[in-house]
Amino acid sequence: MSEKLVADLVVERLTSWGVRRVFGYSGDGINTLLGALRRAGEPQFVQARHEEGAAFMATGHAKYTGEVGVVLATQGPGAVHLLNGLYDAKLDGVPVVAVVGQQNRSALGSQYQQEIDLLSMVKDVAAQFAQEVTSPAQLPMVLDRAFRTALATRSPTVVIVPHDVQEQPAPDVEHEHGIVVTSPRWSPGVVVPREDDLHRAAEVLEAGEKVALLVGQGARGARAEVIAVAERLGAGIATSLLGKPYVDEDHPLACGTMGHLGTTSSAHLLGSCDTLLLVGTNDPWTEFYPPPGQARAVQVDLDGRQLGNRYPLEVALHGDAATTLQALIPLLGERPRGRWRDEVKEQVRRWHELSTARAEVAARPVNPELVVHALSARLPADAQVSVDVGSVTYWYARQLRLPSGVPAHLSSTLASMGCSVPYGLAAKLAHDDRPLVALTGDGAMQMLGLAEMVTVAARWRDWADPRFVVCVLNNRDLAEVSWEQREMEGDPRFEDSQRLPDFPYAGYADLLGLTGIRVEEPSGLATAWDRALSADRPVILEVLTDPDIPLLPPFPSGESKLDSFAAGLRQEPTGGHAGDLLRTYADLERRVLDR
């Protein structure tokens, strides 16, 4: 085919925007676009097993690289399947562009096969920009706006291209009325707060005796500045779940993740501070913030819509985290080492002691906290980590000490199961010379992970480093919701909704030509991790874990939940073991608090 089509122009525009790969699944509504990708040879097309997996890969690509993730799907069911991954991008604030096919324009409105009102369907998830291309001359402008908007608002956008428009000759865009000529260019600006706001913020922070930092993903480029501020103020540092990779977790003032799945040291920090500095965070767990009125607060955020969104502020600093903190640091005096700093360091030390003790609690057969605790000492310094949603998220937040610079991502605000293997694939394709470790539960693995392991099996031989370790915590239970049924309702676990069918995860790896490792006793964990992290191909590390390890929030919040947990467990015929573990964990928490 010698004539250039609109579909070819789409591919050219993607290349102009620096797109390296497009994730997707084929369908007749995008055949012309697929043909254009074939002819061009780039960007690379990555075939997922399901459009939901492809959308997660695009979101993962955006998270691990900072680039725009791009996903391609056909009309009808293909477009519908994208929604979960696109909402993940929206709620966690990363740029994704979805290019979606549609039936021929002449058939729209006829209840044609696979005809869906796509603009209505995506109007919430792509609230910042969604457009259907109805004219070839419109295409470059629409794609450019989709990319610029995704980057500027850190959100997903959608471009719908009907099949017959894809097949039209590429236009020579004229300089005339009704034709909008654009260019594939965008660059971020530098946003710095006003000088008087910086001085007001410094006055609030300097006046505080017990200063706490709460750090989110907006601090990804401000690691050094966060530590510098904490050191100047003698402040403890707690992180949101999304902010966990952006603070050096070996620092003595690093209190760990906050919230329901957080650490006792973060709970103490936020529960005791008199001054709070929020940096690039919009964490929704507001009941774990200081009670309103306890702390004077300053917030730094690049998105002005988030300022004051979670906690009452005295000073709002609208600006990029790194640039703003750099301007703030000279205004802060060097505080002498004081009692608050020592108190924070002691709480951090106690938390590390407690997390080790929790991991060592005997279980039937393996304590899942011990699985992640054992990884923490072995995680390669150049690794990438992906994490699924469920009880595994708690163990990641509490037990995995990330080496400085190791990226770790999950579906946080949407909290969608099934993300870890697609995220891991996106990370691996972006940096195939680095080992990847995915942490998942058996529920999430059955939901989407098993299918996308087929993608791993099809691609691993092309990777510079073949290590792709998927650790499956196999407890045959949807454990997070089982514990929520007890905690939130005072109900017993509902067997019909919570029990999972058993599946041979390690055997499945062997079937795919990968390596399967099964651990049934705690004594086998160390050897299993060492073997998995030195394997010459991807590995599924299946560990039989105890679903009765309690998902106990950090005290004092956790203590208020004990009666509800116990009420649910008393109604379960086999709740005695879980009840014993709950009491053991509660005793460990009290021992730390009472010391």
N, C-alpha and C positions, 0 to 999 in steps of 0.2 A: 504494500500500500504506500503510494508516494505522497498522496495528499495528507497534510497535517490536519488532524481532527481536534475538536474541543477536548477530547480525552487526552490527547497528546499535550495540549496546553496545560491541563491540570497537572500532569506529571512534571512538565517543565517548571511550573510554578512551585510545586513542592520542592523540587531541586533548588530553585532560587532561594527558598526559605531555609535551606540547609538540612532538609529532612533526609536522614540516613536510612530509615526503614519505615515501612508501613505495615501495621498489624491488621489482619483481617481474615475473612473467609469468603469464598467465591459465591456467586449467584448470578442469574441471568441479567439482573438489573445493573450490574457493574461489569459485564463482560467486555464492553468497549474500553473501560478504564483498565481492566486487567491486561487487555491486549496492548495498551499504551505502555504499561509498566514493563511488559515483556520486551517490547521493541526498544525501549530506552535502556533497559538493563539496570537502572537505578531510579529511585531508591529501591532497596531490597524489599521484597514482599515476604512477610513472615506469616505463614499459614498456621492459625491456631486450630484447635479442635472445635471451638464454639465461639460465637461472636462475643459472649460475655468474657471469655478468656482473653480474646483479642483486645477488648476495651480495658481490661485490667492491665494487660501488657503495655498499652499506650500510656495509661496512667502511671504504671511503674517506670516506664522509660522517662517520663517527665520528672518523676521523683528522684531517680538515680542520676540523671544527667543534667537537669535544669533546662533541658530543651523542650520544645513542643512535642508531645506524643501525638501520633497520627494513626487513626483507625479507619478502615474501609469496610463497608457492609452493603449488602443489597437491600432492596425495599422489603416491606412487610415484616416477616419474622426476623430477618437479619437485623433490621433497624431496632426492633423491639428488644432483641437480646443485648444491644449495646447499653441499655439504660443503666444497669447496675454499675458498670464500670465508669460511665460518664458521671453518675451521681457521686461516685467515689472521688473523682477528680474535682467536682464542684465543692464537696464538703471539706476536702483537705486542701483546696486552693492551689491546684496545679494546672498548667495550660495543656489542653488537649483539643485537637481539631478532628471531628468526625466527618468524613465524606461519605454520603449515603446515596445510593441509587434510588430511582423512582420509576414508576411505569411511564410510558409515553404520555406526553401532555394531552394528546387527543383522546386518551382513555380515561383521564381523571374525571371523577364525578359519576362514573358509570357503575360503581361497585365492581370494578375489575379485579381480577385475581391479584392477591397481595397488595391491593390498594389500601393504604392507610393515610389519614391526614397527618403527615409527618410533622408539619410545623406545629400543629396543636399538641402532638405528642411530646415534642421536645421543648415546648415554650418555657417550662420551669427549669429543666436541667441545663438548658442552653439559654438562660434568660438574658445573658449579655449580648448574644448574637446568634441568630439562626435565620437562614435565608435559602429559598429555593431559586435556583438559576433557571430563568425562563428564556434567556437569550444568550447566544454565544458571546456577544460583546460584553455581557454582564459578568462573565466568569472570572476574569483576572481580578476585577475590583472586589467581588464577593470573597474570593479566596484570600486576598490581601487583608481585607477587613477581618476575616475570621482569625487569621494568624495574629494580627495586631491586637485584636480584642482579647484573644486567649492569653497573650503575653502581658498585656496591660492590666487585665483584671484577674489573672491567674485562675482561669475557669475554663470549662469546656465550651466550645462553639460547634455549630453544625452547619454544613453546607450540603444541600440536597441538589443532585444533578440528575434530572430525568434522562432515561435511556436515549430518547431521540435527540436530546441536546448534546449528549456525549458524542453522538455520531455525526454532528454537524461539522462542516469545515471550520477550522480555527479562523477567527476573524482578524482582519487588519483593523485595529482599533483606530478610528478617525477622531480628529479634533473637531467635534461638532456638538451641537445642542443635544442633550440627553445621553451623551456618552461620557462616562467618568473614567479618566485614566489615572491609575495608581501605580505604586511601585512596591516590590516585596522587601521593604526595609522597616526596621524598628530597632530602637536602642533604649535602654532604661535611663531615666534621669537620676540625678542625685537629689534626694529630698532631705533637707535639714531643718529642724525646728527653728523658730525665732530665738534670737539671743536672750530676750527677757524670759522666755519659757524655760530655756536651759538653766538660767540662774535661779528661777523659782524652783525648778526640780532639784537643783543642787542644795538649796536651802532646806527643802523637805527631807532629803536623804541625809544631809549632814546632821539634822536635828534628831534623827532616829537613834535610839540606843540598841534596838534589836531589829536589824534590817534583814529582809529576806528578798531574794530574787526568784521570780517564777519565769522560766525561760521556755519558749516554744520554738517551733520550726522557723519562725521569722529571724532567729538568731543564727541561721546556718552559716552566714558569712561573718559572724561576730564572736567566734569562740574565744579568741584572745582578749577581746574587749570585755566580754562577760566576766572572765576570770580577773581581769584588772580591776573592774568595778568592785567585785566581791572582795578582793584583797584590800582595796582602799577602805572599804566600809566595814570590814570584818564580818561580811554577810554570808549567810548560808545560801545555797543554790538548790532549788527544786526545779524539776522540769515537767512539762506536759509529756504525754506519751509520744507525741510527734517531736518534741524537743530533746528527747533522750540522747540521740546520736550527736548532738551539738554541744555537749558539755563533757569535759574530761572526767569520766566517772572514777578515776583514781585520785582526784583532787580531794584533800581532806575536808573541804567545805561543800563538796557535792553530796547533797542529801538524797538524790535519786528521784524517781518518778512520783508525782503526786496523785491523789485520788483514791478511788475504791480499790484499784489494783496497785496502789503505790506502797511506799516504804514507811516504816515508823519514824524514821528521821525526817522525812518530808512532812509528815503529819505534825510532828513536834515543831518544826520550823514555822509552818504556816499557822499553827495554832497558838504560837507564843510570840510572834513578831509584833512590833509596833509600827513598822514601816515596810511597805511592799513596793518593789520595783518589778513591773511586768514588762517583759521584753519579747515582742513578737509572738504573743500567745493569745489564743481565744478559746482556751480549754473550757469545755462546758460543765465540768464537775464543780459547780459553784459552792456546793455544800462543804467542800474541802478547802475553800479559800478561808482567810480569816473572816470571822463574822463582821459584817459592815459596822464601822465605828471603832473596831479594834485597832486598825492600822491606817495610817496616812498612806496614800498611794500615788505613785507616778507610773505612767504607762508609755512605752515606746512602741509604735507600730507604723509600718509603711502604709497600711490601709486605714485611712481616717475613719472608716465606718466601724472599726473595731474598738476605737478608743472609748473607754468607759462602758463597754458592752457587757463585761462580766463583774466589774467591781467599781464602787464609787471612787472617783479620782479627785485629787487636788490639782494635779498638773498632767496635761495630755501633751505628749511630744510626738508630733506627726513627722516621722522620718524613718529612713533606713536604719536598721539596728546598729550596724557597724559604724556608720558615719555619725549617728547621733551619740553613741557612747564615746566615740573618739572626741567629740566636742564636749561631752559632759565630764570626762575623766579629769582634765586639768582644773575643773571647778571644785573638785572634791579633795579635801585634805587627806593626808596620810594618817589614818586613824591608828592609835596605839593598839597593840594586841590586848584585847579585853576579855571580860568574863563571857560576853555573848559569843565571841569567836570560839572560846574554849568549850562553851556549852554545845555549840553546833558540832564541833569536831568530836566531842564525846558522844553525841547522839549518832553521828555517822559511824563511829567505831562500834557502838552498840548494835547498830543495824547490821553491819557486816558480820558481827558475831551471831546475831539472831538469824540472818539469812542462811548462814552455814548450819546452825542448829536445826532450822526448819528442813533443810535439805537432807539432814541425817536422820530424820524421824522415820522409824521403820514403817513399811507399807506393804501392801499385798498386790502385786509382787514388788513393784518398783515405785518409789516416790518420784513423781514427775518433776518436782523441784530439783531433785538430785541430777536428773538428766541434763537440765540446762546449766546447773551449777558445775557439772563435770565438763561441759563444753566451754564454760567461761575461762577455764585455765588453759584451754587448748585452741581457742579460736585464733586462726592466723591473723597477723597484723595487717595483711592486705586483703582480708576477706570482705565479702559483701553478705548482708543478712536480709532475708525476707521472713516475715512473721505473719501467721494467719490469725484469725479471730476466734476466740473461745477461751477456755481455761489456759491454753498455751500462752495467751497474751499476758496473763498474770505472771507466769513463770519467766517469760522474757523480761518484763518490766522489773521484776524483783531479783532475778538471779543472774542475768547475763550482764557482765561488766564489759562494755564495748571498748576495745582499744581505740585510742584517739584516731579519728579519721576514718573509722570503719562505718560505712553507711548501713542503716537498717531502716526498713520501711514496712508499713502495713496499712490496711484500710482502717483508719483511726476513727474519724468522726462518723462516717457511714457505718463502720464496724460490720463489713460484709464478709461472711465466710467465703472461703475458696480463693482468696487473693494470693496466697504465698507462692504457689508454683508459677502462675503467670508473672507475678512480680519478679521472681527469681530468674525466669527466662529473660525478661526485659533487662535485668541487671547483667546477666551473663552475656547477652548479645551485645550490650554496650561496652563491656569490659571482659572479654573472654579470657584474658590472661590472669584473672583473679578468681580464687575459689569462692563458691557460693554455698551458703548454708541456709536452708529453709526450715523453719520450725512450724509444725502444723499438728492439729489434732486429727483424729480419725474421722470425725464428722465433716470437717472441711476437706479432707483428702477424698472422701467419698463424693462430696458435692461437686468438685471441679478438678481436684489435683490429679486423680487417677487418669483422667482423660488427657490432661496436659503433660503428663509423664510420657505419653506417646510422642509429643512434640520434642521433649528432651531426648528421647531415644533416637529420633530422626536427625537430630542436629549436633549431638555432642562431639562427633568425630571431627568437626570443623573447628573446635575450640582449641586455643593455645594451651589452656589449662583445663583438663577434663573434669576437675573436681566440682561436682554439683550434688551436695548432700541434702537429702530431704529426710528430716527426722520426724517420724510419725509417732505421736503419743497415743497408743492404742489402748483405750480403756473401755471400749464398747458402750460409751455413754456420751450424750451431749451434756457434758459435765457442767459447763457454765450455767446453762439454763436449769439444770437439776438443782444447783445450789441457789439460783435465783428463785425457784419455786418455793424453796424452804425459807429463804431470807425475806423475800418481798411479800409472800402470801401466807407464810406459816403453814404451807401445805406440804404433804409428802411428795417425793419424787413420783411422777406419773410414768409408770413403766412403758405404756404403749407409745408415748411421745418421745421418751428419752433413750430407750434401748436402741443400740445400733447393731446391725448384723455384723458378724465377724468377717474379716477379709484378710487374706494372706498377703500383706503389703510387701514383705521381703520376697516372698515367692513371686509376686507380680513383677518385681524388679528383675529377677532372674529370667522370667518369661520374656521381658523386653530386651534381653541381652545386656542388662546392667548388672549391678551387684546388689544383692539383698543381704542384709544383716539383721538378725532377730535377737533381741536381748530379753531374757525372761527373769534374770536375777540381777540385783544391784552390783554384784561382784563382776559382772561382765561389761559394765558401762565403759570403764576407762579403755579397755582393749578395743571395744567396738568403736568408740570415737576415734582412737588413733588409727584404726584400720580404715574407717570411712574417710578421714581427712588425708590419707595417703594413697587412696585408691587410684587406679588408672582409668576410671570411668565413673559416671554418675552412680550414686548409691541411694537406696532407700534404707534408712536405719529405723527399723521398727522396734519400739520399746513397749513392752506390756506394762502399763502403769495403773495406778490405783485411782479410781474415780472418786474415792471418799476423802482424798486430801482436800481440806476445806478452803474455799475461796473467801477467806476471812479478811475484811478490810482492816487497815492498820488501826490500832487503838489510839484514841478512845472511841472513835466511831465504831470499830469492830465490836467493842464490848456491848454496845447498845443493840447489836444484832443477835447476840447469843441466844436470847430467849426465843426469838423467832426461828432461828436455825433448829434449836432443840425441839420446839413444838412440831416442826415438820418431821424431824428424825424419829420422834416418839411414835409417829403414825406409820413408820415403815417397818415391815417385819424383819428386815436385815439392817436396820439403822444403827445397831449397837456399835459396829466397827467405826462408822463415820462419827458417831457421838464421842467415842473414845478419842479419835483423832482431833475432833473439834476442841475437846477439853485440853488435850496436849498442846495444841497450838495456842489456845488462850493462855495457858500457864506460861508458855514461852514469852508471849507478848507482855504479860504482867511482870515477869521477871526483869524484863528490860526497863519497863516504866518505873518499877518500884526501886530499882537499884540506887 
